[in-house]
Structure formats: C-alpha cells, structure tokens
Amino acid sequence: MTILTILVSFLTYLPSQEAKPARTFDLSTQKLENKTFNYLQSETVQESLIREAEKGKYVVHWVDFSGNPRTRDYVLRRNILLHDGYVFTREDLIKSLINLNKLRKIIYPVDLNDVTIRLDRQRKIIDMTIRFREKPKFK
C-alpha cells in the first residue's frame, strides 16, 4: 500500500465541511453580556462589576487603551499591574491608575471613571478599556 492510497482512503472517511465565513464585528455596536459597549459606565454598574470580578477571581483577558494616538501602548503597559492572565483585584487596578498618573508629562490624570469593564461570566475573564487624553506636544 502506498502513501497515496492511504491518504485517499483516509480523506474519504472525513466528513466534508463547508468553509465558514470569518466572524466580523464592530465594537461600537457589539452587544456584550453586561451592557452595550460604550465609553460611559455608571459608577454603580462599575462597582458591582469590580466586586463580582474580584469575588469570582476573574482573570484579566485584555487591557485596552484608547485616546493615545502618539503614546505607544508599551509605555502604558509597563506602568500597569494588570497583565493578561493575572487574577483581577481592585487593589491592582487602583495601583495601576496611580502608576499611570505618574506619566503626567504626556497624559492627563486618569481615575476609575476612565475605566470601562466588561465581564465574560462563562469563561470568568475580564476585559478593560482605559481612556486617556494626551497632552499637546510642544516643540
């Protein structure tokens, strides 16, 4: 038996699968589990999500930055304590915001209201978006 005949006989036993179109979505209209994605999250909703994530030991899946066209992400990421795969805690979130505020030469101060939190309750993961306003660049 040659390799070609083995391969042909193997392929005849495989079920045929149609190609599925790639999933595409727009974050501005994406319906998430806790609310539609937008940049404003009420304090009560945010506090309840933080408490739930901390109590349920959610894992940080992604930290996204918005409003930073000139500042590179790695400059911001090296100042936060919440990295992908870490267990989320309120203390780390607050310390991360304090560390980011040390970059006052390039960004305006950020606080808890500048953080949008999204939970995936099935996979026990948390995604965050931190909004910035960069200071103008002077020469």
Kinemage of the C-alpha trace (Angstrom):
@kinemage 1
@onewidth
@group {chain A} dominant
@subgroup {mainchain}
@vectorlist {calphas} color= white
{ca met a 1} P 0.000 0.000 0.000
{ca thr a 2} L 1.425 3.339 -0.976
{ca ile a 3} L 1.166 6.547 0.943
{ca leu a 4} L -1.107 7.980 -1.736
{ca thr a 5} L -3.691 5.208 -1.377
{ca ile a 6} L -3.623 5.531 2.417
{ca leu a 7} L -4.147 9.265 2.139
{ca val a 8} L -7.017 8.889 -0.350
{ca ser a 9} L -8.736 6.272 1.812
{ca phe a 10} L -8.312 8.478 4.895
{ca leu a 11} L -9.793 11.505 3.152
{ca thr a 12} L -12.875 9.580 2.057
{ca tyr a 13} L -13.745 8.903 5.708
{ca leu a 14} L -13.534 12.550 6.729
{ca pro a 15} L -16.852 14.397 6.723
{ca ser a 16} L -16.982 17.266 4.304
{ca gln a 17} L -17.074 20.664 5.928
{ca glu a 18} L -18.112 23.852 4.259
{ca ala a 19} L -15.954 26.895 4.759
{ca lys a 20} L -17.470 29.186 7.364
{ca pro a 21} L -17.225 32.939 6.853
{ca ala a 22} L -14.919 34.757 9.233
{ca arg a 23} L -16.653 36.394 12.186
{ca thr a 24} L -16.527 40.138 11.992
{ca phe a 25} L -17.973 42.647 14.395
{ca asp a 26} L -17.924 46.310 15.174
{ca leu a 27} L -17.051 47.112 18.789
{ca ser a 28} L -19.258 50.193 18.797
{ca thr a 29} L -22.374 48.065 18.262
{ca gln a 30} L -21.237 44.804 19.830
{ca lys a 31} L -23.746 43.564 22.410
{ca leu a 32} L -21.834 42.399 25.436
{ca glu a 33} L -23.013 40.449 28.427
{ca asn a 34} L -23.190 43.317 30.882
{ca lys a 35} L -24.133 46.184 28.538
{ca thr a 36} L -23.626 47.619 25.063
{ca phe a 37} L -20.047 48.789 24.659
{ca asn a 38} L -19.702 52.486 25.203
{ca tyr a 39} L -17.326 54.775 26.980
{ca leu a 40} L -19.561 55.722 29.884
{ca gln a 41} L -20.271 53.260 32.638
{ca ser a 42} L -22.206 54.345 35.697
{ca glu a 43} L -20.380 54.110 38.998
{ca thr a 44} L -22.882 51.652 40.464
{ca val a 45} L -22.579 49.291 37.497
{ca gln a 46} L -18.808 49.600 37.543
{ca glu a 47} L -18.592 48.965 41.299
{ca ser a 48} L -20.798 45.878 41.043
{ca leu a 49} L -18.706 44.519 38.157
{ca ile a 50} L -15.473 45.127 40.093
{ca arg a 51} L -16.895 43.388 43.175
{ca glu a 52} L -18.131 40.443 41.105
{ca ala a 53} L -14.802 40.095 39.275
{ca glu a 54} L -12.813 40.245 42.494
{ca lys a 55} L -15.079 37.824 44.364
{ca gly a 56} L -15.218 35.360 41.462
{ca lys a 57} L -11.432 35.538 40.906
{ca tyr a 58} L -11.781 36.592 37.276
{ca val a 59} L -8.660 36.530 35.115
{ca val a 60} L -7.563 39.591 33.145
{ca his a 61} L -8.041 38.762 29.472
{ca trp a 62} L -7.266 42.081 27.835
{ca val a 63} L -6.461 45.657 28.832
{ca asp a 64} L -7.104 48.087 26.004
{ca phe a 65} L -6.072 51.737 25.777
{ca ser a 66} L -7.962 54.416 23.880
{ca gly a 67} L -7.209 58.054 23.201
{ca asn a 68} L -3.463 57.630 22.835
{ca pro a 69} L -2.552 58.328 19.191
{ca arg a 70} L 1.062 59.321 19.933
{ca thr a 71} L 1.907 57.352 23.077
{ca arg a 72} L 2.833 53.742 22.393
{ca asp a 73} L 0.937 51.003 24.203
{ca tyr a 74} L 4.092 49.501 25.676
{ca val a 75} L 4.786 52.787 27.510
{ca leu a 76} L 1.389 52.493 29.184
{ca arg a 77} L 1.524 48.707 29.701
{ca arg a 78} L 4.792 48.810 31.616
{ca asn a 79} L 3.112 51.097 34.169
{ca ile a 80} L 0.134 48.864 34.951
{ca leu a 81} L -0.020 45.832 37.215
{ca leu a 82} L -2.910 44.144 35.409
{ca his a 83} L -1.423 41.959 32.696
{ca asp a 84} L -3.059 39.223 30.653
{ca gly a 85} L -3.505 36.066 32.714
{ca tyr a 86} L -3.297 37.753 36.140
{ca val a 87} L -6.125 37.422 38.661
{ca phe a 88} L -8.035 40.710 38.866
{ca thr a 89} L -8.019 42.683 42.121
{ca arg a 90} L -9.308 46.156 42.898
{ca glu a 91} L -6.002 46.954 44.595
{ca asp a 92} L -4.036 46.236 41.403
{ca leu a 93} L -6.461 48.370 39.393
{ca ile a 94} L -6.052 51.340 41.759
{ca lys a 95} L -2.251 50.949 41.861
{ca ser a 96} L -2.187 50.778 38.066
{ca leu a 97} L -4.122 54.038 37.791
{ca ile a 98} L -1.757 55.673 40.297
{ca asn a 99} L 1.232 54.481 38.243
{ca leu a 100} L -0.341 55.817 35.041
{ca asn a 101} L -0.842 59.197 36.690
{ca lys a 102} L 2.922 59.409 37.113
{ca leu a 103} L 3.089 59.920 33.334
{ca arg a 104} L 1.689 63.431 33.785
{ca lys a 105} L 4.026 64.894 31.169
{ca ile a 106} L 2.304 63.009 28.364
{ca ile a 107} L -1.258 62.285 29.595
{ca tyr a 108} L -3.847 63.984 31.757
{ca pro a 109} L -4.650 62.222 35.063
{ca val a 110} L -6.931 59.171 34.878
{ca asp a 111} L -9.293 57.853 37.516
{ca leu a 112} L -11.721 54.986 37.980
{ca asn a 113} L -14.349 56.734 35.832
{ca asp a 114} L -11.998 56.396 32.845
{ca val a 115} L -12.097 52.594 33.027
{ca thr a 116} L -14.759 50.558 31.232
{ca ile a 117} L -15.101 46.981 32.453
{ca arg a 118} L -16.602 44.032 30.584
{ca leu a 119} L -17.096 40.586 32.120
{ca asp a 120} L -17.403 37.241 30.393
{ca arg a 121} L -19.155 35.239 33.090
{ca gln a 122} L -18.916 31.893 31.292
{ca arg a 123} L -15.140 31.974 30.877
{ca lys a 124} L -14.521 34.041 34.065
{ca ile a 125} L -12.481 36.684 32.261
{ca ile a 126} L -12.453 40.469 32.468
{ca asp a 127} L -11.663 42.976 29.705
{ca met a 128} L -10.915 46.614 30.449
{ca thr a 129} L -10.617 49.760 28.379
{ca ile a 130} L -8.745 52.693 29.891
{ca arg a 131} L -9.375 56.070 28.261
{ca phe a 132} L -6.674 58.726 28.081
{ca arg a 133} L -6.334 62.275 26.950
{ca glu a 134} L -2.873 63.071 25.742
{ca lys a 135} L -1.351 66.425 26.474
{ca pro a 136} L -0.442 68.558 23.458
{ca lys a 137} L 3.043 68.112 22.120
{ca phe a 138} L 5.140 71.265 22.225
{ca lys a 139} L 8.443 71.716 20.437
